[in-house]
Amino acid sequence: MFIIKNKRIFISISIVLVLLSIVSLFVFGFRIGIDFKGGALVEVVYKTNRPAQSDLDAVFKALDFGSVLIQPTGELGYIVKSLDLNEAQHSLLLKTLSQDGKSPLEEKNFNSIGPSVGRELTRKAIIAIVLVSLAIILFIAFAFRKISRPVSSWKYGLMAIVSLLHDVIIPIGLFSILSRFYGAEVDTLFVVAVLTILGLSVSDTIVIFDRIRENLRNKTGNSFGDTVGKSLDQSYMRSIFTSLTVIIVLLSLFFFGPESTKYFALMLTAGMFFGTYSSIFLASPLLVLVEEWQNKK
């Protein structure tokens, strides 16, 4: 009942975090990766010592090589993302990375993605997110179709959608900060992270809503707010422990996994944390707030 009694505080916290995330998104924006805008990706591994990243950045800047992003991978490697390269530019890039042969290296991977491929990936990513969102809405509408009192079934769906927006906007705002200060780029892993957050978040919300539905049928509680409060008391620890086990795995991936998946793991961690928060402290309190507004009419 503590959550329901202080529902306006928890809802206000969510509103502030969402607004800050939107501001961050507009102020910092995103770095768009080569998966979407087209370009080249080169992975190299040095045979002895790896040159300092700052030295390579300075050389590429002096060469006016265009937008070049260098990311460490493993103990001796770098992943280099750049604009699309022709053969001469590719050779120059490898020569620069090897510091004119002073730092012998081996090219492990070279991929070139044209702008047309990038546009196709963008279109498919948008379609995927829209279709997943629609599927979630339809599922909620079906699952709670028999609930009509004291809050209509479509309002459960609406609160779940509000929670989904909350759970996606905050990690995206965090990612815009990472993009601005640490060079994180929007790529296919970013889209996978968004879709995963949508699925994990709504499942947690539905579990708690289902507990509310069962308690309403059993007439547990003296009022709707009391029923929701008792439902949260019965289920919030399960939600927290389930999310905590996933977060531990994701943090392990962030700290010990490859460089290429660090931002993916961090974004999923944020999505799991705020998804659990919204399921407990946002979606259900919003239902009680809606019911109170109905009674005042």
C-alpha positions in Angstrom: 0.0 0.0 0.0 3.0 2.3 0.4 3.3 2.6 -3.4 -0.4 3.5 -3.9 -0.4 6.0 -1.0 2.6 7.8 -2.6 1.6 7.2 -6.2 1.8 10.9 -7.2 5.5 11.0 -6.1 6.4 8.0 -8.1 4.5 9.2 -11.2 6.1 12.6 -10.9 9.6 11.0 -10.8 8.7 9.2 -14.1 7.5 12.4 -15.7 10.7 14.2 -14.8 12.9 11.4 -16.1 11.0 11.2 -19.4 11.1 15.0 -19.9 14.9 15.0 -19.2 15.3 12.2 -21.7 13.4 14.1 -24.4 15.5 17.2 -23.7 18.7 15.1 -24.0 17.5 13.6 -27.2 16.9 17.0 -28.8 20.0 18.6 -27.4 22.5 15.8 -28.1 20.8 13.8 -30.9 22.4 10.5 -32.2 25.4 9.3 -34.1 24.0 7.3 -36.9 26.0 4.1 -37.5 27.1 2.8 -40.9 24.3 0.1 -40.7 21.8 2.9 -41.5 23.7 5.7 -43.3 26.2 3.5 -45.2 30.0 3.4 -44.8 32.8 1.0 -44.1 33.8 -1.1 -41.1 37.4 -2.3 -40.6 38.6 -4.5 -37.8 42.4 -4.9 -37.3 44.5 -6.7 -34.7 48.1 -5.6 -33.9 50.8 -8.2 -33.7 52.7 -6.5 -30.9 51.6 -3.3 -29.1 48.4 -1.4 -30.0 49.0 2.4 -30.7 47.2 4.9 -28.5 43.7 5.7 -29.8 44.4 9.4 -29.3 47.4 9.2 -31.6 45.4 7.6 -34.3 42.5 10.1 -33.9 45.0 13.0 -34.3 46.5 11.4 -37.5 43.1 10.8 -39.1 42.0 14.4 -38.3 45.1 15.8 -39.9 44.5 13.7 -43.0 41.0 15.1 -43.3 39.7 11.6 -43.7 36.1 12.5 -42.9 34.2 11.0 -40.1 36.2 8.2 -38.5 35.3 6.4 -35.3 37.9 4.2 -33.6 36.8 1.7 -30.9 39.1 -0.7 -29.0 38.3 -4.4 -29.2 40.1 -7.1 -27.3 43.7 -6.4 -26.0 45.3 -5.6 -29.4 42.5 -4.7 -31.8 40.6 -1.7 -33.1 37.3 -1.4 -34.9 37.3 1.5 -37.3 34.1 2.9 -38.8 34.2 5.5 -41.5 32.5 6.8 -44.6 32.5 4.5 -47.6 36.0 3.7 -48.9 37.4 3.0 -52.3 40.5 0.8 -52.7 43.0 3.6 -52.4 41.3 5.0 -49.3 41.1 1.5 -47.8 44.9 1.1 -48.3 45.6 4.5 -46.9 43.5 3.7 -43.8 45.4 0.5 -43.1 48.7 2.3 -43.7 47.7 5.0 -41.2 46.5 2.4 -38.6 49.9 0.6 -38.9 51.7 4.0 -38.5 53.5 3.5 -41.8 54.5 -0.1 -40.9 55.9 0.7 -37.5 53.0 -1.2 -35.8 52.4 -4.4 -37.8 48.8 -5.4 -38.0 46.4 -8.0 -39.5 43.1 -7.0 -41.0 40.5 -9.3 -39.6 37.4 -7.9 -41.2 36.3 -5.4 -43.8 32.7 -4.6 -44.7 31.2 -1.9 -46.9 27.6 -1.0 -46.7 26.1 1.3 -49.3 23.5 4.0 -48.6 20.8 2.0 -50.3 21.3 -0.9 -47.8 21.3 1.6 -45.0 17.9 3.1 -46.1 16.5 -0.4 -46.4 17.6 -1.3 -42.8 16.1 1.9 -41.6 12.7 1.1 -43.2 12.7 -2.4 -41.8 13.7 -1.3 -38.3 10.8 1.2 -38.2 8.3 -1.4 -39.5 9.6 -3.9 -36.9 9.1 -1.5 -34.0 5.6 -0.5 -35.3 4.5 -4.1 -35.7 5.8 -5.2 -32.3 4.0 -2.2 -30.7 0.7 -3.1 -32.4 1.0 -6.7 -31.5 1.5 -5.8 -27.8 -1.5 -3.5 -27.9 -3.7 -6.2 -29.5 -2.5 -8.8 -27.0 -3.3 -6.5 -24.0 -6.7 -5.7 -25.4 -7.5 -9.4 -25.8 -6.1 -10.5 -22.4 -8.1 -8.0 -20.4 -11.2 -7.9 -22.6 -13.5 -9.2 -19.7 -12.5 -6.4 -17.3 -14.9 -3.6 -17.2 -15.2 -2.4 -13.5 -14.2 -0.2 -12.0 -11.7 0.6 -14.7 -12.4 -0.4 -18.3 -10.1 -3.0 -20.1 -8.9 -0.5 -22.7 -7.5 1.7 -19.9 -5.3 -1.2 -18.8 -4.0 -1.2 -22.4 -3.5 2.5 -22.3 -1.6 2.4 -19.1 0.6 -0.4 -20.5 1.4 1.7 -23.5 2.2 4.7 -21.3 4.6 2.5 -19.4 6.2 1.2 -22.6 6.8 4.7 -23.8 8.4 5.5 -20.4 10.6 2.4 -20.6 11.8 3.1 -24.1 12.2 6.9 -24.0 14.5 6.9 -20.9 17.1 4.4 -22.3 17.0 6.3 -25.6 17.7 9.5 -23.8 20.6 7.8 -22.0 21.9 6.5 -25.3 21.9 10.1 -26.7 24.2 11.1 -23.9 26.5 8.1 -24.6 26.4 9.1 -28.3 27.4 12.6 -27.6 30.2 12.0 -25.0 31.4 8.5 -25.8 30.7 8.0 -29.5 28.0 5.4 -29.2 26.2 4.9 -32.6 22.7 3.8 -33.6 23.1 0.5 -35.3 21.1 -2.8 -35.6 22.0 -3.7 -32.0 20.2 -0.5 -31.0 17.0 -1.6 -32.7 17.3 -5.1 -31.2 17.7 -3.4 -27.7 14.5 -1.3 -28.3 12.5 -4.3 -29.4 13.8 -6.4 -26.4 12.9 -3.7 -23.9 9.4 -3.5 -25.4 8.9 -7.2 -24.9 10.4 -7.5 -21.4 8.7 -4.4 -20.1 5.2 -5.3 -21.2 5.5 -8.9 -19.9 6.3 -7.6 -16.4 3.4 -5.1 -16.5 1.0 -7.8 -17.7 2.0 -10.1 -14.8 1.1 -7.4 -12.2 -2.1 -6.5 -14.1 -3.1 -10.1 -14.1 -2.7 -10.3 -10.4 -5.0 -7.2 -10.1 -7.6 -9.0 -12.3 -7.5 -12.1 -10.1 -7.9 -10.1 -6.9 -10.8 -8.1 -8.4 -12.6 -11.4 -9.2 -11.9 -12.6 -5.7 -13.1 -9.2 -4.3 -9.8 -8.8 -2.4 -9.6 -5.3 -0.8 -12.2 -2.8 0.3 -11.6 -0.5 -2.7 -9.9 -0.5 -6.1 -6.8 1.2 -4.7 -6.7 -1.3 -1.8 -6.9 -4.2 -4.3 -4.1 -2.8 -6.5 -2.0 -2.2 -3.4 -2.4 -5.7 -2.2 -1.7 -7.0 -5.7 1.6 -5.1 -5.8 2.5 -6.5 -2.4 2.0 -10.0 -3.7 4.0 -9.5 -6.9 6.6 -6.8 -6.7 9.3 -8.9 -5.1 8.9 -11.5 -7.9 9.3 -8.7 -10.5 12.4 -7.2 -8.8 14.2 -10.5 -8.4 13.4 -11.6 -11.9 14.7 -8.4 -13.3 17.7 -8.4 -11.0 18.9 -11.8 -12.4 18.7 -10.4 -15.9 20.5 -7.2 -15.0 23.4 -9.1 -13.4 23.9 -11.1 -16.6 23.7 -7.8 -18.7 26.2 -6.1 -16.4 28.5 -9.1 -16.8 28.2 -8.7 -20.6 29.0 -5.0 -20.2 32.1 -5.3 -18.1 33.5 -8.6 -19.5 31.9 -8.9 -23.0 33.3 -7.6 -26.3 33.5 -3.9 -27.0 30.9 -4.1 -29.8 28.1 -5.2 -27.3 28.9 -2.9 -24.4 26.3 -0.1 -25.3 23.8 -2.8 -26.2 24.2 -4.4 -22.8 24.0 -1.0 -21.0 20.9 0.1 -22.9 19.2 -3.2 -22.0 20.2 -2.8 -18.4 18.6 0.6 -18.3 15.5 -0.8 -20.0 15.2 -3.6 -17.5 15.6 -1.3 -14.6 13.1 1.3 -15.7 10.8 -1.4 -17.0 10.6 -2.9 -13.6 10.2 0.5 -12.0 7.3 1.4 -14.4 5.5 -1.9 -13.8 5.5 -1.4 -10.1 5.6 2.4 -9.5 3.9 3.8 -12.7 1.4 1.5 -14.5 -0.6 0.3 -11.5 -0.6 3.6 -9.7 -1.9 5.2 -12.9 -4.8 2.8 -12.9 -5.7 3.9 -9.4 -5.3 7.6 -10.4 -7.7 7.0 -13.3 -10.2 5.3 -11.1 -10.1 8.3 -8.6 -10.7 10.7 -11.5 -13.7 8.7 -12.6 -15.2 8.9 -9.1 -14.8 12.7 -9.0 -17.0 13.1 -12.2 
